[in-house]
Amino acid sequence: MKKIAGLLGIFFLLHAQAQQPINPQLLNGSWKARWISCSGIAQRAYGVYHFRKILHIEKKPQQFIIHVSADNRYRLFVNEKMVSAGPARCDLNHWNFETVDIAAQLQEGDNIIAAQVWNMAEYAAVPQMSNQTGFLLQGDGDAEQILNTNNSWKACKDSAYTPCSLENGAKLRSYMVIGPGDKVDASAYPWGWQTRNFDDSRWQQAVVVAGVQPVGYGTDNLWTLAPRTIPQMEESLQRIVSVRRKSGIQDAGFIAGNHPVTIPANTTASILLDQTFNTVAYPELNVSGGKGSAVKLTYAEALFDTNHIKGNRNEIEGKSIAGNYDIFLPDGGNNRLFRPLWFRTFRYLQLDITTGNEPLTIEDLYGQYTGYPFVQKASYSSNDPSLKNIWDVGWRTARLCAGENYFDCPYYEQLQYAADTRIQCLISLYITGDDRLMRKAIVDFHNSQVPEGLTQSRYPSSRFQVIPTFSLFWISMIHDYWMLRRDDAFIEDKLQAVRATLGWYEKKIDAGKQMLGPMKWWNFVDWNKSFPGGVPDGATDGNSSIISLQYAYTLRQAADLFNYFGKKEEAAHYESLASSLIKNTYRYCFDATKNAMANTPLKNTFSQHASIMAILTGSIPQHDMQKVLQTILTDKSLSQATFYYRFYLTRAMKAAGMANSYYSNLKPWRDMLANGLTTFAENPDPTRSDCHAWSASPVYDFLATICGIEPAAPGFRKINIAPAPGELTSIKGTMPHPDGTIAVDLQRKGANGIEGTVVLPANTSGTFNWNGKTLSLKPGEQRVQIL
């Protein structure tokens, strides 16, 4: 069992890198396979199901490609090995299917192909869209079509499962929409269902519920299929390392994997385990015996004191666990493996065990870490070793917030929000060079667009939500991709949707003041304590300087895009609109006495956000920018940006020529580390989420700001390096580029000098900027020196 767990992780990492071809005929018309389900069930109700088929082959094939999908989700096994899991989260009009070559798992003679499928129905996570229970498998070519799903497959409903942990939101006093926990009664589970020798004589024939159509085909479709564009998720063994508290049990050595522990009959025990860092994983609990026992597994990012305060995350005294949980009811059998249907997020995992008249042996407990299989290719170091911890924790935060789509947070929501995602995409590209999840995110939001022109704020999502400012950040995301990658067709395809979003805002311009007037929906900007519900003054009733200037910021990015694609008139129109918004917002909202941009023309409230956007758009005259930036950094009467909006504060520092201030403004992240956080939080304490991707921006800015590496032309064909080390005396960084690797290794010389080496990839050129002086850069390694 333990060996299989380890091999599973290796398999998934390797499989994630494989890209299988798809028979073009399957993208251009109806499939021969059929969507199937279990007979006699309510098709839109909660349920877990198993499907099986025996495949007999005379000779082991060199290739055997199949395409698989399900609603809600599935795990597919070939001869007991898991070969695919999915589908990648999506919407019903672009329902993903996975393509996998199972030849390596096949053998001569009989083979068992088996799938576990589940439908969470009304309990489903909000990011999970659904129609009804269904399973689909289509062979790629003639030889593989023997496996096509139809009524030759067998199916059964698994009565072992019931949903639990349904009260999480109330218990944690937070918005929590990740779906239920699993309560599994081992006495009702069909152990061995995925093996060849399992007796399925009582199983029924599967029933056909629908035909199969790809995008662009069919009528009356329940699902319209699109190929998965991202790899399978990684799974890798992750041992739990620390026992922090226990009662009713003397030994918890089972976490080492080689020391089973038996809990006597009629005993109540509790064990608090500490991973020592926040993680996302499938916990796997292996037990023997214990008929009549119950094991509750509770997962938490942090413990709470009696006032529901987290405090230092390392401290447990006077604190208890609360949060998402699963329940496993052993049946007395040997080596019963419990694994929840979906991953869990935790630093702390508590086992609460009650045994009946039979002792329970815990054979093992470990996690299978899971997530998008990003590979870190970038590096960063400096003379300040404390930055390494910020780098490592930031990258962990980003990784835990990346699965089949980007997550705002893995514990509470697992929803892909456009504003969060823009920052996450930049981190991904700079650290890994892997753009597939970014492309999927851009497409997801494109698919979410509503008739009035805005994209949905989070997508995929079964609940409708629009945050207009997030539609603007989606356009910024497209602009980022255009600057960092090379796929003109992909970008040009999105321009009509960009037009629609910008057009929605244009209709909201107040003809009198030439700023944005009243706006509908949820005009969220930041979880600033002075913004009720995250909405700044003027957003709902009109003349918000922040959102007017964000619109101008986005219009200029759109003008770049439209100009590049030869749409000169539209580009000029967007530039003209931006200039008008910038001029009039400055005219009505800038307060020269306070040296800051007010939130509205009333000039009665001020925020860092308004002045940040004023600098980013050039609303502040160049000669005043640094003075205004200094006000942003020092005037505490301005309502403050949270971790999220500090990303834009950094952009403003760079725009004002004060990027060297970045290093000395890392205190919020240092404070989180001092408070025992092992991932970066949503907000300063008291915070809901201890892991929120928008707070991971230092991982990007160590390269983009301190090392100063940024694109200077679309496609990263030109590179600008403008280091901003602040008080640091040496910096070193590398990052992936479409043509190779960019590297800098720099040392400060005296009060105002710098020297070192820069490496640019082939087929690029660039500039090196320092203290107003510029050097030209060419491909390859070169020495730079400005004294």
N, C-alpha and C positions, 0 to 999 in steps of 0.2 A: 504493500500500500504506500509506504513512504517513498520507495524508489519510483513508483508510478507518478507520484505527486511531483517529484523533481523533474522527471522526464517530460511531464506535461508542460512545464514552463519553458523548457528548451524547445520543445516542438512548436509551441505557439510563437516564440520569438523567430524561429526559422520560417514558419509558415507565413508570418506577417510580412516577410520580405518577398514572398513569391507573388507574381502577378500572372494570373492565368488568362489565356485568350478566351474570347466568347464567339461562338458560331454566329456570324452576322445575321443569319436567318432568324435567330431568336430575338433580334432587335427590330425586326421588320415584319412582324405579323404574329398571329396567334401561336401559342405553344401547344404541343400535343399532350403534355401533362395537364393535370387538373388540380385545382385547390381541393384538398380533402379535409375532413374533420371526423370527429367521433360521433357515432350514431346515438340518438336518443338524448342529447344534451341540449340545454339552452345555449345557443351559439354565441350569445353576447354576455354570458354570465362567467363569473370567476371559475377557473378550473385549470388543472394540470393534467396533461395527456401524454401517452406514449404511442409511438408508431413504429412498426417493424416490417421488414421484408427480408427474406432469404434470397441471396443472389448466388446462383451457381455458375461458375466459369471453369472452362476446361484448361485455360492457360493464363497465367498471370500477365496482365497487360502492361505495356510500357507507359500508357497514358489512359486515364479514365476520368474525364472531366464532367462534373455535374454542377448544377445551379440550384441553390436552395434558398427558401424563405419561409416565413411563418408570421402569424399574428397571434399574440403580441411578439413572442420571442421563441427561439429554439436553441437546443444544443444537439449536434449531429454526431453520432458515433459510428465508426466502421470497425467491426471486429473488436469492439470495446474501447477503441481509442477515439477520443474526441477530435474531430477534424475541422469543425466549423461551429461558430456561434454567431447569432445575429437575430434579425437583420439589423444593420446599422440604423440608428434612429432616424426617422424620416417622416414624410407625410404620405397620405393615402394616394395622392396623385403622382408621387415619385417613390413608390415603395421599393426599398432596396432588396436585391437578391445577392447572395454571395456565390462566387465561382471558385471551385476547389477541385484539384486533381487528387483523387483518392487511390491512385494506382499503387502507391507505396504500402497502403494498408490492406490491399486485397491479396488473396492467396488462391491457389488452385482448389477447386471444390466449392463447398458451401461457405458463404460469407453472410454475416448479419449486418444489415444496415438499419440503424435504430435512431429515433429522434425523440427527445423530450420537448414538449411544446407547452407553453403556458399563456393564459389569458388572465390578466389581473382585473379586467373589466372595470367596475366602478371604483376599485381600490388602486388602479394603476397610477404610477407617477405621472405628474402633469406633462413632462416631456415625452411621454409615451402616447402616440396617437394609435388609433385602432379602429377596425371595422367589426370583426367577429373572429372567433377561433378559426384558424386555418393553417395548413401545412402544405408545402409545395416542394417538389424535387423534380428537376427536368434534366435528362441526359443531354449532353452537348451534341453528340453525333448519333448515328444509327446504333452503334454498339452499346452506347450508354443508355439508350432510351428504354431498355428493359427495366430500368429503375424508375421510370416516370410515375409520379403519384396518380393513383386511380383506386378503384375498389379492390385491386389485388393486394393492397397493403392492409395490414391488421392494425387495430387501434383499441386503446382502452383508456378509461378515465381513472386517474390516480386519486383515490379517496383519502390518501394519507395527508393531503395538504389542506389546511385552512389558513386564512389570513389572520395575523395578529399584529400587535404594536400599532394599533389604529388611532391611538390617542396622542401621538407624539407632539403635534402642534400645541395642544393644550398643556401637556406636561412640561414642555420646554418654553412655553409662552412665546412662541415664534411661528412664523410662516414656515411650514415644512411640508413638502409635496413630493417626496421621493418614492412613495409607494409603501406597501405593507411589509411587515416581517413575515417569516414563514413558521407556522406551527406544523411539525411533521410527526405523525404517529407511525413509528417504525413497524408496528404490527399490521398496518394496512398497506405498507409500501411493497410493490412487486419486486423484491430483491432479485437481481440477476436479469432484469427485463431486457438488457442490452446484450446478453450473451446468446450464442448459437443454440445452446441446449435448453434454454428456458422454454417451459411448456406454455404456449400461447393459445392452447386449444379453446379456452373460454373467451378469448378476445373476439371481437366482432370485426367484420369487414369495415374498412373505412368508408365514409360516404362522401360523394362528390358534392361540393357546395358552389363551385364557380369555375368558369373557364379562365384562361390566363392570357393577359394582354400586356405588351410593353408600352411605354410612353409613345403616344401618337396613334394608337390603334385601339379598336374595340368600342363598344357602346355598353352602357349599363354596368361598367366595371366596378367591382368591389375594391380591387386594388389595381393600380396601374404601375407596372414594374420598371425600374431603372437599375442599372448595374451599380453595385457598391464601388465607391471610388477611393476608399481608404483601406489600409490593411487590417487584418484581424488584430484584436487587442493582445498585448503581451500578457502572459501569466508566468510568474516566477516565484519559487519557494521563498518565503519570508518567515523566519522563526521569530516567535515572541520571546523576549529576552529577560524579562524581569517579573518577579512576583512581589507585589507591593503590600498585599494584605490577604490574610486567609483566616477562616474559622471553620471548625468542624472537620478539618483535614490537616494532617501534619506535614504532608509531603506534596509538592506540586511539580515534581521533577519531570512529569510527562511533557512539559514544554520543550525539553531537550531532544525529544524524538526517540529516545532509547531507554526510557524508564517509565513503564506503565505504573499507574497508581490506582489502587483499589479503595473505593469508598464503601464502608460497611453498610449492611442493610439497615433500614430505618434510621437514616442519618440525614441531617441537614447541614450542608456545607456551602461556603462561599469563598471564591478566590478572585481577587482583583489583580489582573495582569496589566503590565505596562509595556507597550511596544517601544517606549522611550521617544518615539517620534510619531507624528500623525501619518496615517497611511490610508490607502484604499486597497482592499483585498477581499477575496473570498475566504472566510474562515472555514477550515475543514477540521471537524471533530470526529475522531475515530474512537468508538467505545465497544466494549464487550460486556455481555451479561446485563444486569440491571433491569430486568423486567419489572415494570411498575414504577420506574424512576422518571424524573423530569429534570431536564437541564435547560435553564434559561441563559441565553447569551445576550448581554447588553453591551452596546457599543457607544462610546462617547469620545469627543475630541478633548474634553476637559471635565473635571469633577466640579460639583457645586457645593458651596457652603449652605448653611440653613437660611441665608438670605438670597439664595439663588445667584450668588456671585462666584465667578470662577477664580479670581485672584491669580497667584503664581501657578502656572500649569504643572509645575513639578511637585507641588505640595499636595498631600492627600489628607493630612490631619484635620478632622472635623468636617470632612467633605464626603459626599456620596455620589453615586452614579445615577444618571437619568438619561433616557433617550431610547433610540431605536433598539428593538430586541427581536430575537428568534427563540423558539421553544422546540426542543427535540425530546421525544418520548421513546426511549429505547424499548425493544421487544424481547430482550434476553439473548439475541443472536450475537455471533462473534464478528468483530471488525465491521461494525455498522458505521458507515461514513455519512455524517451530516454535512451538507454544503448548501447554503442558501441559494435561491434562484438568481439573486442579483448581488453585486458586491456590497460590502459594508465599509463605512468610513470610521476610523477609530484611532486613537492613541491608547485609550484604556478599554479593556474588554473584561467584563465581570461574568464569571460562571456562578450561577446560583443553582445548587443541586439538591434534590430531595430524592432519596432512595426509598424503595418499598421493601418487600420481604427478601429481595435478592441483592447482593452487593453489585456495585457498578465499577467496572475497570475502565479508566480513561487511558487508552493506548497512546493517543497523540493528539495534539492540537497545534495548528500552524496556520499561517495565512498564505494564500496565493495572491501575491501582489498583482494588480492588473491596471491597465491603462493603455493609452495610445503608445505604440512602440517607438517613441522618439529616441534618437541616439544623440547624446550631447557631443557636438563637434567643436564647440567654441571653448575658449579658456580665458581666464582673467586672473591676474595677480598684481600686487603692488607692494610697496614697502610697509603698508598697514595690513598686518595679517588678519585683523578683525573683519575686514571686508570679505574674506573667504567664507565666513559663516553666513553673512548676508547673501552672498552668491549661492551657496549651497541650499539655504533655506528658501530663497526665492525660486530656485529651480525646482525644488521639491514641491513648492506651492503650485507652480505652473504645471508640473506633471500630474499632480493629483486632481487638477482641474481640466484634464484633457482625456477624454475617452472617445466614444463614437461621435461626439461633438464636444466643443468646449463647454465646460461647466462654469457657472459663476462660483459655485461652491459645491463640493462633493457630498457634504453631510445633509444639507437642508433642502436644496432645490435641484441641482444637476441640470439647470436650464442654461441654454446658450443665449445670452443677452448681447446685443450688438455692441454696446459701449464697452463692456468687459472684454468682448471678443477681439475688438480692435487691438487692445493692449496685448492680449494673449497671442495674437497672430504675429505681432512684431517680435515678441519673445521667441516664439517657435522658429521663425525664419533666422533670427540672429544666432540662436544657440544650436540649431540642428540643420538648417537649410531645407528641411522637409516642409513643402508647401501644401501637401494634400489635404490636411485638415483645414487649413485656411481657405483653400478653394471650395471645400465642402461647405464651410460656414458662409462664404459669399453666396453660393448657390442656394443654400437653405433660406437665407433672408430674401434673396431674389424671389424664390418660390412663395414667400409669405406675403408678398405685396397685395394690398387691398385696393379696391377700385378707385378710392379717392387719391391714391398715389403713395401713401406711406407704407413702409414695411412694418410688419409686426415687430415688437421690441425684443421678443424672445421666440425662438423657433428652432426645432419643432416644439409645438406646445398644443395640448388639447384644450387649453383655455385661451381665449382671445385677449391680447393685451397690446396696446399701442402706446409707445412713448415717442413722440415726434422727434425729440433730440437724438434718439438712438437711430432713427432713419438717416440722419445726417452723418452719424458716425459710421454707418454702413457705407456711405459714399466715401468717407475718409479711408475706410478699409480697402475699397477698390483702388483708390489713389495710391495707397501704400503698396498694394500688390503690383500695380503698374510700375512703380519706381524700383521695386526690388526683384521683380521677375519678368519673364519675356513670353507673353502669350497675348498678342493683340486681339486675336479672335475672341478669347475668353472675356477680355475687358469690353470690347465693342458690343458684344451681346448684351451687356448690362446697361448700355447708355440710355435706352428708352425708359427703363425703370428709374434711372437717375433723373431724367427729365421730369418724370411724374412726381417724384419726391420734391424736387426743387420747385415744381409748379404749385404743389400744395402750399408751400410756404409763401410763394410769391403772391398768392391770392390773399394772404393774411397781412400784407403790408398796409400799415395805416397811412392813408393818403395825405393826412395832415403832417405828421412828424416824419414820415418815411422811415419809420422803424416798424418792427412787427407789432401788429395789434393783438386783440384777444385771440386765444387759441384753445381749441378743444383737446380732449384726451388728457393724458397724464404727462405734464411737461417737466419731468424729472431732470434735475441737473446734478445733484449731489446730496448725500445724507448729512448735509450741513445742518447744525442745530437751529439755525435761523431761517431755514427753508422748511415750512410746514409740509411734511410728506415728501421732502426733497425738491419742492417746487419753489423757485425764487419769486420775489416780487415782480409783478408785471407779466408773468407768463400766462396767467389765466385771463386777467382783465386788460392786458395790453401794455406794450412799450417796455418789455424786458430787455435791458442792455445785454445781458449774458447771452440770451438766445438769439437776439438780433445779430450779435457779433459772431456767434457760432454759425449762424446761417451764412454770414459773409465769408467766414473762414472756409466753409464748405463750397460756396459758390466759386471761390478762387481755385480750389482744387478741381472742381468740375470744369472750370474754364481751361485749366491745363489739359485735362483729358480731351475735351471737345476740340481744342485747338490742335492737339496731336493727331486726332483722327480727321482733320481737315474740315471740321464743322465750325468755320471761322465766325459766322454770324452769331451762332449760339454762344460761342466762347466770349465774344465781345459783349453780348447781352448779359451774361453772367458776371462778367467783370464790371460792367456798368452798374448792375444792381448791387454788387458788393461794395463798390466805391460809394454809392449813395447811402447805403446802410451804415458804413463806417463813418462817413462825414457827419451824418445826422445824429448818430448815436453819440459821437464825441461832442457835438454841439449841445445836445440836450442833457447829457448825463455826466460829462466830466466836471469834477469839482476841483478847481485850481487851488483853492485854499487847503483842501484835504489831500490834494495831489493824488487823487484816485478816481476811478470810474464808479459812479453810483449805480445801484441796481435798476433804477428807473429815473425819468426826468424829475420826479419829486425830490430827488437827492436827500432822502431821509434814511436810507439804509445803504450800507456798503458791504461788499464782500471781496475776498481775494479773487473769486471767480470772474467778476466783472472786469477787473483790471488785467487779469491773466488773458482773457479773450481780447481785451483792447490791445495788448502788446502783440499777441499772435496775429492779429489782423492788420497791424500797423496803424490802428486808430490813434495811438499815441505818437506824436511827432518823434522822429528819431532822436533828436537832441534831448528829449524828456524821458526816454524809455528807461534809462537806468535809475533815474530819480523815482519813477513810478514803481519800478521793480523793487527798489529799496523800501518803499512804503509797503508793498505787498509782504515783504519779508519781516518787517519790524513793527508795523502798526497792528496791534492786537485788537483794536476796535473793529477792524474788518472781520466779518464772519469768516471762519477758517475753512480751507479746503481739507477734506479727509484724504486718506491714503490714495483713493481713486483719483481725485482731481489734482493731486500733486504730480501726477504724470504730466498734466498740462502746465503746471507751474514750472516744471523742468523745461518744457518746450519754450516757455516764456523767458526763462533765464537765458537760454541759447539765443533767442531772437533779440534780446536786449544786450547781448554781448557780455553777459554775466554768468556764463556756464561754469566758471570757476567757483561759483557759490554752491554748486551742487553737492560737493563732497561734505561741506560743513553743515548741510541740511539733511543729513541722513539720521538724525536723532530719532524720529518716529520708528524706524526699523530697529535701531539699536535698543530702544525701549521695549519693543516686543520681544526681542531675544532675551533681554534682562528679566522679563516676566515669564520666562519658561516656554514661550511659544516655539514650536518647531516647524510651523508654517506661518505665513503672514495673514493677518486677520482682515475681516471686512471693514472694521472701523476701530478707532481707539476704544479701549475698555470703558464701559461694559459693552461687549460686542456679541453679536449672535454667532457668526461663523468664525472659527479659528483658521479657516483656510479659504481665502478668497483671491482669485487670480488677479484681480485688478491691483492688488497690493504687491504683486511680484515684479513691478516695473524696474527696480534696480538691476535685475539681471540683464535687461535690455540696455539700461542707461550706463552701466559700467563700460559697455562697448560703444554705445552710440554717443554718450556724453563725455565720460571721463577719457576714454580712448578717442572719442570724436569721430567714429567711423559712420558715414552716412552716404547714401547714393546722391550723386550730383546730376544724374541724367536718367531717363526711363530705362528700365531693365538693368540698373546698376552698371551700365556700361562705362560710366565715369564715377569716380569715387572722390569724395572730399574727406580729408582727415584734419579735424580741428580739435586737438586734444585740450581737455579742460581738467587738469589734475588737481586744481585747488592747492591745498597744502601738501599733497603727495609729492614725493621726490622721484619716484620711479613707478612706471606703469607698463604692463605688458598684456596684450590681448590678441587672440586669434578668433576668426569667425569664418564660417563657410560663405561662399559666393557662387553664383551660377557657373563661373569659370575656374573655380579653384578655392584658394584661401587668401584672406586678407590678414596680415599680421603687423602689429606695431610693438616695438620694444624701445621705450623712451625714458630718458633721465633728465631731470631738471639740472641746469647749469647756472649757478649764481642766482641772482634775483630775478632775471628776466629771460634766461636762455633755456634752450632745450636741444637735445641731440639724441641720436639713436638710429634705429633701422626701421624701415617700412617695407613690406612685401605686398605687391599687387599681383593679382592673377593675370594670366595671358589675356590678350585682346581687350585690355582696359587701359585707362589713363586716369590721372587724378591730380589733385592739388593738396598741398600740406600748408595749413594756415596756423600762424602763431604770432600773437601780439601785433597784428596788422601787417605781417609779412607773409608772402606766399611763395612756395616752391612748387615747381612742376614735378609730377611723379610719373614714372613709366612702369611697364610690367616688370616683374621680378623684384629682387632684393636691392635696396639702395640705402645709402646713408643720408640722413638729414641732420642739419645743424643750423640753428638760428641762435646767435649769441647777442 
